Amino acid sequence: MNRKLLAVLAGIVTSLVFVALIESAGHLLLGIDEAPDTHDPKALAAYVATLPPSAFLSVLLAYIAGTFIGGWTACRVTGENPRLYCAIVGGFMLLFAAANFAMIPHPGWFIASSLVAISIAAWFASVVGRPEPTSTGQ
């Protein structure tokens, strides 16, 4: 049981770290300024409306990479049932993205793309992260 919990936690933490790293790199590369006060919804919506599509694509890349790496990590730590652990990590990332969408206005195309891409990344991690069958020595 401890290994299963560790696998889920490792996958989620890895996902969040990768998302933060990739988003930070994207902001640096694209020269994106800091967002205004997040407690002012009108100012935040006006700011988001000025962002180029490349800013959203860098976040989409972060969601995909984070979900994949987190799912893969969970699979490798547990060594069993990769679909379950990738689904848990992917589900967490979907909730994380939905919370982000609720707090910050995003274009519709980005929301739809993110939900589909996170789901695909979690599935792909379950395929790639599947532990290798062990030889029985026969």
C-alpha positions as semicolon CSV with decimal commas, in nm:
position;residue;x (nm);y (nm);z (nm)
1;M;0,000;0,000;0,000
2;N;0,281;0,242;0,080
3;R;0,439;0,183;-0,260
4;K;0,109;0,259;-0,433
5;L;0,064;0,582;-0,241
6;L;0,426;0,677;-0,307
7;A;0,372;0,611;-0,679
8;V;0,072;0,844;-0,693
9;L;0,246;1,117;-0,492
10;A;0,564;1,087;-0,698
11;G;0,363;1,113;-1,019
12;I;0,168;1,418;-0,906
13;V;0,473;1,600;-0,769
14;T;0,672;1,522;-1,083
15;S;0,385;1,650;-1,298
16;L;0,360;1,978;-1,108
17;V;0,737;2,033;-1,111
18;F;0,756;1,979;-1,486
19;V;0,458;2,208;-1,549
20;A;0,619;2,483;-1,339
21;L;0,958;2,444;-1,510
22;I;0,819;2,442;-1,863
23;E;0,581;2,731;-1,798
24;S;0,866;2,935;-1,647
25;A;1,088;2,861;-1,945
26;G;0,807;2,954;-2,182
27;H;0,751;3,284;-2,004
28;L;1,123;3,362;-2,024
29;L;1,154;3,266;-2,390
30;L;0,842;3,455;-2,493
31;G;0,918;3,759;-2,276
32;I;0,584;3,743;-2,098
33;D;0,541;3,992;-1,815
34;E;0,406;3,907;-1,474
35;A;0,028;3,889;-1,457
36;P;-0,157;4,166;-1,276
37;D;-0,319;4,115;-0,938
38;T;-0,509;3,787;-0,955
39;H;-0,773;3,930;-0,721
40;D;-0,888;4,172;-0,992
41;P;-1,076;3,957;-1,246
42;K;-1,121;4,241;-1,497
43;A;-0,751;4,329;-1,501
44;L;-0,658;3,962;-1,530
45;A;-0,904;3,905;-1,818
46;A;-0,768;4,212;-2,000
47;Y;-0,412;4,087;-1,952
48;V;-0,489;3,736;-2,077
49;A;-0,660;3,883;-2,384
50;T;-0,329;4,046;-2,483
51;L;-0,129;3,722;-2,471
52;P;-0,020;3,570;-2,802
53;P;-0,127;3,215;-2,893
54;S;0,234;3,102;-2,837
55;A;0,191;3,178;-2,466
56;F;-0,100;2,935;-2,448
57;L;0,086;2,677;-2,658
58;S;0,377;2,682;-2,411
59;V;0,132;2,612;-2,127
60;L;-0,029;2,335;-2,332
61;L;0,316;2,183;-2,384
62;A;0,374;2,206;-2,009
63;Y;0,048;2,024;-1,938
64;I;0,130;1,750;-2,187
65;A;0,488;1,697;-2,071
66;G;0,397;1,720;-1,703
67;T;0,115;1,469;-1,734
68;F;0,325;1,227;-1,938
69;I;0,631;1,243;-1,712
70;G;0,418;1,223;-1,396
71;G;0,222;0,926;-1,528
72;W;0,537;0,751;-1,641
73;T;0,694;0,811;-1,300
74;A;0,392;0,665;-1,121
75;C;0,405;0,357;-1,346
76;R;0,772;0,299;-1,284
77;V;0,746;0,346;-0,907
78;T;0,456;0,106;-0,860
79;G;0,558;-0,149;-1,120
80;E;0,199;-0,259;-1,172
81;N;-0,133;-0,155;-1,324
82;P;-0,003;0,140;-1,529
83;R;-0,346;0,248;-1,653
84;L;-0,477;0,302;-1,302
85;Y;-0,182;0,511;-1,186
86;C;-0,166;0,714;-1,506
87;A;-0,541;0,773;-1,481
88;I;-0,500;0,901;-1,126
89;V;-0,217;1,136;-1,225
90;G;-0,406;1,242;-1,538
91;G;-0,722;1,300;-1,334
92;F;-0,529;1,518;-1,093
93;M;-0,385;1,718;-1,383
94;L;-0,734;1,762;-1,529
95;L;-0,852;1,898;-1,193
96;F;-0,545;2,122;-1,173
97;A;-0,615;2,258;-1,522
98;A;-0,986;2,306;-1,447
99;A;-0,899;2,505;-1,132
100;N;-0,663;2,718;-1,341
101;F;-0,939;2,775;-1,600
102;A;-1,180;2,877;-1,322
103;M;-0,935;3,130;-1,176
104;I;-0,794;3,273;-1,498
105;P;-0,995;3,328;-1,818
106;H;-0,862;3,120;-2,108
107;P;-0,964;3,096;-2,473
108;G;-1,209;2,816;-2,550
109;W;-0,970;2,647;-2,794
110;F;-0,707;2,626;-2,521
111;I;-0,945;2,475;-2,266
112;A;-1,067;2,209;-2,511
113;S;-0,714;2,133;-2,633
114;S;-0,583;2,102;-2,278
115;L;-0,852;1,858;-2,168
116;V;-0,795;1,634;-2,469
117;A;-0,413;1,660;-2,457
118;I;-0,390;1,582;-2,085
119;S;-0,606;1,273;-2,136
120;I;-0,396;1,153;-2,429
121;A;-0,070;1,219;-2,241
122;A;-0,192;1,013;-1,945
123;W;-0,292;0,726;-2,172
124;F;0,038;0,739;-2,361
125;A;0,231;0,735;-2,033
126;S;0,047;0,415;-1,937
127;V;0,159;0,254;-2,262
128;V;0,521;0,369;-2,244
129;G;0,554;0,335;-1,866
130;R;0,430;-0,023;-1,858
131;P;0,687;-0,230;-1,669
132;E;0,876;-0,486;-1,876
133;P;0,758;-0,843;-1,820
134;T;1,010;-1,037;-1,617
135;S;1,158;-1,358;-1,746
136;T;1,056;-1,674;-1,566
137;G;1,392;-1,832;-1,640
138;Q;1,251;-2,109;-1,862
